[in-house]
Every structure is written in C-alpha cells, then in structure tokens.
Amino acid sequence: MKSVFKNSKIATQFTINEQVVLFHGDCLDLLEQIPDKSIQLVVTSPPYNIGKEYENRLKIEDYIEQQAEVIKECVRILTDKGSICWQIGNHVDNGVIIPLDTILYPIFKEMGLVMRNRIVWHFEHGLHCSKRFSGRYETIVWFTRKVKDYVFNLDPVRVPQKYPAKKYFKGPKAGQYSCNPLGKNPGDLWDIPNVKSNHIEKTEHPCQFPVELIERLVLAMTNENDWVLDPFLGVGTTVIAALKHNRRGVGAEILDRYAVIAKERVQKAINGTLKTRPMNKPKYDPQQAGNKLITPPWQYNTIVTSDDLKLFEKNEEYHIESS
Ligand SMILES: C[S@@+](CC[C@H](N)C(=O)[O-])C[C@H]1O[C@@H](n2cnc3c(N)ncnc32)[C@H](O)[C@@H]1O
C-alpha cells in the first residue's frame, strides 16, 4: 500500500486529528465522541437480526428502533456533502423474508436524507435454500443530504468499456472513439465475489464484506484525508479500504475476538502487508481456467441404452451431448 498514513498509530478514542481509530465497544459510545458534520462517508453492514453469533435476535420493531438510534447519530456527524451507505440483506423469520432496506428506508427519509442509488451487490456463494430461490444478492442503499453538490467522483471508479474500439460513424465526431477512454460508469449492479472459504481476505468472521466493495464507495464518495466511519466494523474492512486510499478510518466493534482481528488486519494494512483481492479483478471462470470439475463425472461414462446398442450394430459414431 502506498499511503501517507503508513506510519499511523491506531488510536482507541476519536479525536479529529487522528488518522486511524478502532473503538472497542458499542458504536453509540463511539458516535458520541464525534463532532457534528465531521465524517464524509459512513458505510456499514449492520447486524441483520437473524440470530448470528454476534447479535441478540430482537422483535423486528425493536430492531428498527435500535437501527434508528444509530442512523440518527450517523446523520448528525455527516458532513454537508457526505454520504451514508447501508449494506444490508434480508431478515428471515421462519422462511419468510423481509428485505431490510425497505423497512429502514423510512428512517433515512424522516431524517431528511435522499436516496441516490440502491446498488445490488450480486455474489455466488451462500446458503442453499430448498423452499425458495437461494439468496444471491444484497443491497447497498446510498443516501446524502438534500444538496446538489454532494461528493461523487466517477473517474476513479470507472470500469473498462465493453467496446473500447467503437467509433462515431457519422456527424462532426465521425472517426473518433465514442467511448470515454477512462472507462464507463460501473452501474448499480455490482458483481463482486463475497468472502467465503477460498477468498484471500477470509477471517473467522461469518459476514465480512470484501475490501474491494468498500474501496469503490470510498473512492467515489470521499477525497484524500476525509474521514470514513463504520459503526459496525467487524474485522476492520471499512477502515482498511479507507487507508488503502489515504483516507482516515474509524470504526466500532463490540466483540473482543473481532476487535482483535480488526486491529491485526488494520496494522497490516498500515505496514503494507495485508493481502486483499484487487479491485476490478475479473471473477474466476472455471470453464476458462480449464477446471476439470465442471464436467459431471456421470458424463464421462457411455450410457448404454438399447438405442445405443443399435447404433453400435450399425457401426455408427456415437457422441455424448454435453449439457
Ligand atoms: C455484519 S457484521 C459487519 C462485518 C464487517 N462488515 C466486516 O467486514 O468485518 C456486524 C458487526 O457488528 C458488530 N456489532 C453488533 N452490535 C454492535 C454495536 N452495538 N456496536 C458495535 N459493533 C456491534 C458485530 O459484532 C459484528 O461484528
């Protein structure tokens, strides 16, 4: 990591002149240390109230109330041009799903924020459902204050064009390349691998998000030296994404074992030794990689049926069709 923060010390309490703060405790206790309008980006994945080891399952009304308390504080500390991104999935109760962004939306709205995007984060690994389709996306709902000049830097997050060689074929620009050479807008459907067993960033946390997911938000919604906050920090991903791009990072984690891992990972990020999956690296394609496991073993064998036998008798060539 090339970072102006490479010699940073990790502080445990927030003051505006720090560069990295890892608060071990309840996020509301961290939030009360932070002055009004001082954080440029709040990005988090809160507990989903589904009984994970790090949460007490609450009645949905109580969960909403608890989230509202945290969101209210996040709005208070948000700069005028700042952004809040809530990365969230479904609350599941007896096989019935409640998309959490839909029930949290009114809280953000009542607090005077407006939604700029509802980003769909698609990934391929997760629980296999037998009574409904397996869940393979979550959302990131992005809010700002009701202002025109919120920070949004598109160029640093552009992705390669599909047809970079395409040219205008008529008009005053005929013959010139029609696309932006810096790449295209990544859109609001993000196909980024989630952190499961083979992912280079995997720790023992069951729900960490990939650093590259947050890097895109950090680059687009902040400038160097700005503060990025995660009230539910887990193993430190948001702070790592911030530091990678010379932003200041602050987060709270309530559980000891995740706070310890967060500290280790953030220290490695500061030292430049933390391995993360590079942004925009193409997804692994088993077919392209020639992985043999993509052929079902039962297709290796000749299935002999009476029709097959007739073919043999006629001495005709026999092909097994691939599915
Ligand atoms: C969904 S996980 C976030 C994981 C994180 N995005 C990462 O990449 O590691 C939510 C985290 O919030 C923590 N948590 C729950 N309630 C909290 C609270 N009141 N204050 C601070 N952290 C809390 C949990 O222990 C858990 O690690």
The ligand as an SDF file (V2000), in Angstrom:
LIG
                    3D

 27 29  0  0  0  0  0  0  0  0999 V2000
  -22.4320   -7.7620    9.7440 C   0  0  0  0  0  0  0  0  0  0  0  0
  -21.0960   -7.6140   10.8200 S   0  0  0  0  0  0  0  0  0  0  0  0
  -20.0450   -6.4850    9.9870 C   0  0  0  0  0  0  0  0  0  0  0  0
  -18.8390   -7.1180    9.3810 C   0  0  0  0  0  0  0  0  0  0  0  0
  -17.9420   -6.1240    8.6670 C   0  0  0  0  0  0  0  0  0  0  0  0
  -18.6130   -5.5120    7.5470 N   0  0  0  0  0  0  0  0  0  0  0  0
  -16.6350   -6.7630    8.2090 C   0  0  0  0  0  0  0  0  0  0  0  0
  -16.3180   -6.7020    7.0130 O   0  0  0  0  0  0  0  0  0  0  0  0
  -15.9590   -7.3780    9.0360 O   0  0  0  0  0  0  0  0  0  0  0  0
  -21.7320   -6.6420   12.1240 C   0  0  0  0  0  0  0  0  0  0  0  0
  -20.7220   -6.4550   13.2520 C   0  0  0  0  0  0  0  0  0  0  0  0
  -21.2660   -5.5090   14.1770 O   0  0  0  0  0  0  0  0  0  0  0  0
  -20.8630   -5.8780   15.4860 C   0  0  0  0  0  0  0  0  0  0  0  0
  -21.8080   -5.2090   16.4080 N   0  0  0  0  0  0  0  0  0  0  0  0
  -23.0630   -5.5760   16.7170 C   0  0  0  0  0  0  0  0  0  0  0  0
  -23.6360   -4.6680   17.5350 N   0  0  0  0  0  0  0  0  0  0  0  0
  -22.7200   -3.6900   17.7170 C   0  0  0  0  0  0  0  0  0  0  0  0
  -22.7170   -2.4580   18.4280 C   0  0  0  0  0  0  0  0  0  0  0  0
  -23.7980   -2.0650   19.1240 N   0  0  0  0  0  0  0  0  0  0  0  0
  -21.6200   -1.6790   18.3910 N   0  0  0  0  0  0  0  0  0  0  0  0
  -20.5210   -2.0930   17.6810 C   0  0  0  0  0  0  0  0  0  0  0  0
  -20.4530   -3.2460   16.9950 N   0  0  0  0  0  0  0  0  0  0  0  0
  -21.5370   -4.0340   17.0090 C   0  0  0  0  0  0  0  0  0  0  0  0
  -20.9340   -7.3880   15.4560 C   0  0  0  0  0  0  0  0  0  0  0  0
  -20.1430   -7.9740   16.4660 O   0  0  0  0  0  0  0  0  0  0  0  0
  -20.4400   -7.7110   14.0460 C   0  0  0  0  0  0  0  0  0  0  0  0
  -19.0600   -7.9930   14.0300 O   0  0  0  0  0  0  0  0  0  0  0  0
  1  2  1  0
  2  3  1  0
  2 10  1  0
  3  4  1  0
  4  5  1  0
  5  6  1  0
  5  7  1  0
  7  8  2  0
  7  9  1  0
 10 11  1  0
 11 12  1  0
 11 26  1  0
 12 13  1  0
 13 14  1  0
 13 24  1  0
 14 15  1  0
 14 23  1  0
 15 16  2  0
 16 17  1  0
 17 18  1  0
 17 23  2  0
 18 19  1  0
 18 20  2  0
 20 21  1  0
 21 22  2  0
 22 23  1  0
 24 25  1  0
 24 26  1  0
 26 27  1  0
M  CHG  2   2   1   9  -1
M  END
$$$$
